[in-house]
């Protein structure tokens, strides 16, 4: 059975690393305002953004050392 919340979360989490953070947040907040996402969902999205940011910083650091 189709679940809108799961669909939206999958879409947003797929955007992380592919789209700028502001777009991911903007899209997530739109669905939060519509009542599809919860604060817990936004927390999970933020955690993914932070993990992506840390990965990008790590890759930059490795590139400088080479």
C-alpha positions in Angstrom: 0.0 0.0 0.0 1.3 3.4 -0.9 2.5 5.6 2.0 3.0 9.3 1.2 5.3 9.9 4.1 7.6 7.1 3.1 7.6 8.3 -0.5 8.5 11.8 0.5 11.2 10.7 2.9 12.8 8.4 0.3 12.7 11.3 -2.2 14.3 13.8 0.2 17.0 11.4 1.5 17.8 10.7 -2.2 18.3 14.4 -2.7 21.0 14.6 0.0 24.3 14.9 -1.7 22.7 15.5 -5.1 21.0 18.9 -4.4 22.2 21.9 -2.4 21.2 21.7 1.3 18.9 24.7 1.0 16.8 22.9 -1.6 16.6 19.7 0.5 15.5 21.8 3.5 13.1 23.8 1.4 11.4 20.7 0.0 11.3 19.1 3.5 9.7 22.1 5.1 7.1 22.3 2.4 6.0 18.7 3.3 6.3 19.5 7.0 3.9 22.5 6.5 1.5 20.1 4.8 1.5 17.8 7.7 3.1 14.9 5.9 6.5 15.0 7.7 7.1 15.3 11.4 9.8 17.0 13.5 11.4 13.6 13.9 11.5 13.3 10.1 13.2 16.7 9.9 15.7 15.6 12.5 16.5 12.5 10.4 17.0 14.6 7.3 19.3 17.0 9.2 21.3 14.0 10.4 21.7 12.9 6.7 22.8 16.4 5.7 25.4 16.5 8.5 26.7 13.1 7.5 27.0 14.2 3.9 28.7 17.4 5.0 31.3 15.4 7.0 31.9 13.1 4.1 32.5 16.0 1.8 34.9 17.6 4.2 36.8 14.3 4.6 37.1 14.0 0.9 38.4 17.5 0.6 41.0 16.8 3.3 42.1 13.7 1.5 42.4 15.6 -1.7 44.7 18.2 -0.1 47.0 15.6 1.4 47.7 13.9 -2.0 
